[in-house]
Amino acid sequence: MPRPYPPEFRRRALDLIESGRTVRDVAASLGIAESCLHRWRHRDLVDRGVKPGVTGYYAWAARAPSPRAIRHAWLTDLIGTAHHASRGTYGAPRFHAELVLGHGITVGRNTISLLMRRAGLAGLPAHSHGKRTKRLITVTDLVRRDFRRDGPNQLWVTDITEHPTREGKLYCCVVLDAWSRRVVGWAIDSAQRADLATSALGMAIDSRDAAGGIIHGDHGTQFTSWTFTERARKAGLLPSLGSVGDPYDAMIESFWGRMQTELLNRQRWNTRIELANASFEYIEGFHNRRRRHSALGWQAPIDFESAIQDRVQSPELLVL
């Protein structure tokens, strides 16, 4: 059963329609059904209150708060009072002691940390007088520049590029399947933070069966961050980092080179949203669905995957 389109995919598709494109044009470009786009558009208009109906946000907003939400609101008030009394110095461990020992409330420290983040509360950082040591990278190079694979989801490679607009830079992170050259996950943002790489990886994980594969990146902080490596490991992926000092993977560099030539450098971009929409359409509408790759027998990535899948499902074709 095919997996649903990621929310970011749906949002970008609707942005293309909002920019003045017709539903038929966008559907043809992205290779999806017009009825699907009409359904997403209707749901979006209802959620924003433009059309009558009860779906999405308004259905959620009409529900009574759950017991968990009520308890969290009550705990947040207690934490706020304790934070004020501590002159803004307490962190999660002391708040935990305050609520458990001072108020007799049974609550976990992780819950307190979560509520503090939501409320924008933080204690004063502790002063460290010890000698600082360089952070050690515990992820090793599992690929060793051999990117050949004979099946999907065995090896994903990831990287980030940037491009200027008149508003400022826009950053794009992609996750590429080394076997089919298909972009299986992507994220676009105005800042180059760890969550950019994690969002791209999350899209890939949500759309593919990742367990047992490798996710390979460089030594950038986005790919060595705890959030990125934990997201990979929880999905059954093995994180891998290229060795320091070596030129990075020619496969991902070739992808960026083609995108620069075929899209990014062909015009000046006025706004980030303009470039984001164009990047989305290039990745999903052109690269994955239409661009022919010499390494794939001049097939597009999706056609290449579909052809292999058809052969696996119909073994008699292999005899011909």
Secondary structure as GFF3:
##gff-version 3
##sequence-region A 1 320
A	DSSP	alpha_helix	7	18	.	.	.	ID=ss1
A	DSSP	alpha_helix	23	30	.	.	.	ID=ss2
A	DSSP	alpha_helix	34	47	.	.	.	ID=ss3
A	DSSP	alpha_helix	56	62	.	.	.	ID=ss4
A	DSSP	alpha_helix	67	85	.	.	.	ID=ss5
A	DSSP	alpha_helix	92	97	.	.	.	ID=ss6
A	DSSP	pi_helix	98	102	.	.	.	ID=ss7
A	DSSP	alpha_helix	103	103	.	.	.	ID=ss8
A	DSSP	alpha_helix	109	119	.	.	.	ID=ss9
A	DSSP	beta_strand	155	165	.	.	.	ID=ss10
A	DSSP	beta_strand	168	177	.	.	.	ID=ss11
A	DSSP	beta_strand	183	189	.	.	.	ID=ss12
A	DSSP	alpha_helix	194	207	.	.	.	ID=ss13
A	DSSP	beta_strand	214	217	.	.	.	ID=ss14
A	DSSP	alpha_helix	221	224	.	.	.	ID=ss15
A	DSSP	alpha_helix	226	234	.	.	.	ID=ss16
A	DSSP	beta_strand	238	241	.	.	.	ID=ss17
A	DSSP	alpha_helix	250	262	.	.	.	ID=ss18
A	DSSP	three_ten_helix	264	266	.	.	.	ID=ss19
A	DSSP	alpha_helix	272	280	.	.	.	ID=ss20
A	DSSP	pi_helix	281	287	.	.	.	ID=ss21
A	DSSP	three_ten_helix	294	296	.	.	.	ID=ss22
A	DSSP	alpha_helix	301	313	.	.	.	ID=ss23
A	DSSP	three_ten_helix	315	319	.	.	.	ID=ss24
###
